[in-house]
Amino acid sequence: MTIFYEAVTRARERLLLTRPYLADDGQPWEPSPYWVHVQRLLDAPTRRVRPEDALPLEDAASAPELLTLLPLPPLPSPERPERSEGSGEGRGGWGVRGEAVRVGVQVLAAHATDEARGPHDGDLTACRAHLARAFPSTRPWSASRLETYGACPFAFFIVEVLGLEARPPAEAGFDVRQLGTMYHAILEQLLRDALDPTDLDALLARLPPICRAIFDAAPETYGFRPTALWQQQRAELERILADTLRALAEASEGWRPRYFELAYGKDDAAPLVLRGDEGSEIRLRGYIDRVDVNDAGELRVVDYKAGSTPISKDDLGEGRRLQLPLYARALRDALKIGTPVAGMYWHIGAAKASSFKLEKYPGGVDAALETAARHALAYVSRVANGDFASRAPDDGCPAWCPATAFCWRYKPKRK
């Protein structure tokens, strides 16, 4: 405000103010309050120095200005498909210069609707042959990849089809994925090597040295730069793990941990094979965090979560969370260990289970397993058909998605 005041009050005879009228994206640039107020005070004449209808194309001062000057014929309609006019002007009379604009207009039109309408909004049916080669029926899938597709098909396309990775922000310290990996490593080693995994006092006594060894190697192993708070963070994480062990022991009365990081579809273990009604088949692989057994020989699946986002039965019903029921199905169909009668997601930081339990799903465990299989088969079929329409998850987009910088549906994750 002060600079503007000093600039305009220096005028003695004439005052010439100029402003841009197009933003970098070609949209109209609204006048500033200073511009409007000067006009109101001085009743000054305003003239556009370069009217679009008089400026030659070669004199355009910027790319946005060039776009406004290009002659644009109407977009082709379904009743009037595109065709070459035989005049050397390219498709439908748009010309070489206008072709880029034509595509841009189509992209903007596709992005203005909530439905996928073509190749610029996730419909890649024209690429089905390529997708069939990239994702053959013999290619193994993981539950996490299927969940990525269920949350946002476009995010799956960016990560799994294009192979793009997000550029990590320039910040020190660990992220939630690295934290989850550390949690899993500590709990696996602690319980797997325990003489009695139900002896809480013995587990708590062995926790500090295991945490110390894993935290000492964590920056190099998991690839992060520790901050000045790392020592305090280590103590806090160890306390969180001790609290979750106590709470998990209370929630596991009658259950005894039996298997940890149990592989299926890896390490010579059989994959989980899902078959559709029309003869389709997909193979899944992964690691099951933990399997408990009770005195009757029944099984319970436990899936650890480092995050605190609640998980409900609707997350399975709507296809957002598939890991737990797919793990249970792998125990039954791939590893032939038995059919789990229970299962839960365990939030390590909150030291509690989510409200969703396999045994409490409408229709019971079998219904949960069938629901997860149905979603998995549908997702793989949609991938093969080129359905990659962008859709922001209800709670916002994850920060790890490489498309956050350019996706037109991007919605920041709620804190």
N, C-alpha and C positions, 0 to 999 in steps of 0.2 A: 504493500500500500504506500509506504514512504517513497520507494523508488518511483512508482508511477506518479505520485504527486510532484516530486522533484523534476521529473522529466517533462510533464505537460506544462508546468508553470515557468519553464525556461523559454517558452515560445514568446516572441515579440511581435511578429507580423502574421505568421501562418503556423498552423499546426496540422501535420499530416499523420494520421494514425492508420496503420494497416493491420490486418489480421487474416489468418488462413480461414478458408471456408470449407475445406475438406480435411477430415482426419486421415490417419495413415491407412485405415481400412476402407476408405472411399465414402464413409458416411458423412453427412453434413456436420460441420463443426459449429456448435452453438456459440453465439457471441458471449463475451465475458460481461460481468456486471459493470466493469469500468467502461467498456465500449458502449453499452446501453445508456449509462448515465451521462456520458459525454454527449451522445446524440440528443438526450432529453434537454440538457442544459444549453447547448449551442445550436440546436436545430440544424446541425451540419448536414450537407448533402452527402449521400453515400453512393459509391459507384463500384461495381465489380469490374476490376481491371481487365480480367480475362473472361468474358462471357463465353460459355461453352460453344454457342452456335457460331462464334466468329474465330475461335482459336484454331489454327492449323494443328494437326496431330503432332507434327515434328516439333512444335513449340511447347508441348506440354512440359510443365515444370516438375512433375512428379508422377509416379506410377498411379496413384489414385486419380489424379487429374486426367491421365491418359485413359483410364477406364471409363470415366464419365463422357469422354469425347467419342468413343468408338460407337459406330452405328450398330445397334442391336436389333435384328429382326425378331419377331415373336418366337417364343419357344415352340417347337413342334408339338402338336397335340396327338392323342391316339388316333383321331380321325385323319390327321394329316402327318403321316410319318416323315422322318427326315429322308431327304434324297438329294443327290447331287444335281445341280442345275447345269452342269457341263460348261461352266464359265470360268473354271479354274479358281473359283472362290471357295472350294472345299465343301463341307457338308451343309446342305440346305441354305447356301448363300451367306453363311456367316463370315467366310473369309479366314485367312490365316491368322490375322490378329484377333478376330472375334472368337476363334475356336476356344482359346483359353478362357475367355469371358463366358462363353456358352457353358462350358463345364463348370465354372465357378457358380453360375446361376443355378445350375442343376443341383450342385452340392448344397447351396444355401436353401433351396426349395425343399430338399430332402431333410435337412436339419431343422426345418421350421415345423415339422410334424412329429408326433409321438410314434408314428408307425414307420417301420422300415419300408422304403419304397424303391430301392434300387441299390446299385453297387456303391453309392456314396453314403449309404446309411445301413451297412451291414449285410446286404443281400449279395452273397457271392456264389449264387447257384451256377453262374457261368464258369466257376473255377472248380467244379466238382471233380473233374478228372485229376487235377493237381492235388486236391484234398484227399482223394482216394489213395494216391501214391504216398502222400505225407502221413496219412493215418490209416494204414491197412488194418484189416481185422486182427492180424497177429500182433499189432503193436500194443504193449501193455499200458494200462492207465493206472492212475492213482486216485484215491478218494479226494485228495486236496486239489488235483487238477480238475476233477469233475465239479467240485464246489466252486472253483474259480469261474468255470463256465456258467454254473447256476447263478452266481452273483452278478456277473456281467459278461455276456458272450464277447463283447468287443475287447475287454481286458484279456480274455483267453486268446483272442486272435492276435493281439499285440505281442503277448508273451510267448505263446506256444507255436503260432503259425509264422509270425515275422521274426521271432527270436529276439525282440528288443528288450533291453534292460533299462530300468530307471537309473538316471545318474544320481548317485547318492549325494545328499546335501553335505556341505563342508562343515561338519560338526563332530565333536568328539563324543566319546561314550558309546554305550551299546544301545541297540534298538530292541524292539519287542521280539523280533525273531531270534536275535542272538540270545536274548534273555531266556526265551523258551527252550532253546537248544541247551543252554547251561542247566536249566532246571531238569530237563529230561536226562541229561548225562549224570547228574548227581543222584537223582532218584533211582535210576536204573542200577548204578553201581552200588548204591547203598542197600537196596533190597535184594539184588541178585546175589551179592556176596554174603548176605546175612545168614548166620546159623539158624536163626528163627526170625523170619520177617514179621512176626506178630509181636515180638518183644520190643515194645516202644522204648523202654529205658535203654536197651542196647543200641537201638537205632539212633537215638539222640546222642549217645556217647560217641558213636562212630561218625556222626554227621560233620563235626568241625574239621577233622583231618581230610575228609573227602572233599569238602568245600574248599579247603585251603589249596589242595593239589589242583583242582579244576580251575579255580579262580586265578591261581598263579599262571597257568598256561592259557587262560581264556583270551587275553588280548591278541596273542599271536595265533592261537588256534581258530578263533572266530572272526578275527580281522577287525578289531576296533582299537581306538586310541584311548586309554584310560585317562580320566580327568583327575584333578586334585582331590575329588571326592571319592575316588575308587575304593580306598580303604574303608571309608564309612559305608559305601554302598555294599561292599562285600559283607560287612557285619549285618547290615539290614537284610540282605538277601538270605543270609544264613538264618536269621531270626524268622523270616517268612517261611522258610522251608521247615523249620522246627515247628512252627504253628500249624502248618498244613499237615505235617506228620501226625500231630496230636489229633487234629480234627478228622483226618482220614482214618485213623485207628478207631475213633469213636463211631464213624459212619460205616466201618467195616466189621462190626461185631458179627461173628459167625462166619466170616470169610477169611481165607488165607491166601496171600499172593503166591501164584504158582509160576507164571511166565512173564517175562519182561522183554520188550522190544522184539516180540515174536514176529518173524518174517513170513510172508506168503508171497509167492511169485518172485522171490529172490533167494539167493543162497541155496539153490537147488530145491527150494520148497515149491509146492504146486501153486499155481496162480488161482485166483477166484475167477471162474468163468460164469458169465451171465448170458443167457440165451433169450432172445425175443420171440414173439409169437410168429414172426415171418422168417424164422431161420437165422436171424442176425445173431452175432456172437461177439462179446467183448471180453478181454482179459484184464484183470486188475492185480496190482501188486502193492505192497506197503509193509509197514511195521506196526504191530499192535502194541500200544504203550504198556498195557498191563492186563493180565487175566487172573482173576481170583477163583478159588474153588471153596465150596463149603463141605461140611461133613457128609452130605448126601451125594457128593461128587458133582454137584451142579456148578455151572460156570457163570461168572460175571465179568463183563468187559469194562475197563476203566480207561478213558482217554483224557490225558492231561491237557490243560489249557493255561497258557501264561497270561492271556488277556482276561478281562473281567466282564466282557459283553455277555449278558444273559442269553441262554439258549433254551428255546421252548419247543413244544411239539410242532408248532406252526413252522419252525425253521426246517423241520424234516418234511412236513406236509407240502410246503411250497418249494422244496428242493434246495434250500440254502445250506443245510448241514446233512452230510451223508456219511461221514467217517465212522461214527459209532455203529450204526446198523450194518454198514459194509464190513467192518471188522468182525462183527458178530457172525455175519454170513460166511466170512472167510474161515472162521473157526469151525463152522458146521460143514461147509461144502468143499473147501479146499484142503484144510489141514485135517479134517475128519476127527477133531478132538471131541466135539460134542456141540449140542445146541445151547447157547447161553440162555439163561432164564432171566437175566438182569443186565443192565448196563447204564453207565452214567458218564457225563462229562464232569471232570473235577477241575475247578479253578484254583490254581496253586496260590496266587496272590491273595485271593479272597478267602482261602481255606474253607471252601464249601462247594457242594455240587450244584449244578444248574437244575432248574425245575424239571427239565426233560429227562425222563427215565425210559429206557426201552420197555420195561415191564408195564409202564403206565400209559403207553401209547394206545390210542383207541384201536381195539382189536388185538392188543398184546404184541409180543415180540415178533411173531410171524408177520403181522401186518406191517410193523416197522421195517422188517427186512424186505418185504415185497415192495413197499413204497420207495425205499432207497434204490432197489434194483430197477424199478420202473423209471425213476428220474435218471439214473445212470445211463440206461439204454437210450432214453429219449435225447439226452445231451449228446451222446456220441453220434446218434443219427442226425441231429441238427448240425453238428460239426461237419459231417460228411456232406450235408446238403448246402453248406456255405451260409448258415444262419448265424451272423455275428452282429446283430443289432445291439447298439450300445444301450445300456440301462444302468442308471446309478442305483446302488443298493439303498434300501430305506434309511439306513443309518449313515449314509455317505460313502464316498469312495476311499479305498485304502491308499495310504501315502506311497506304498511301494509300486503302484501301477505306473508303468512307463507312459501311459497316455494322459496323465493328469495335466500335462503342459498344453495339450491341444484338443482333448476330447470335448465336444460340444455339449455333452451331458454331464460333465464333471460337477460333482457336488462335494464340497469338503466334508470330511467325517466329523460328526458332532463330538465335541469334547465331553 
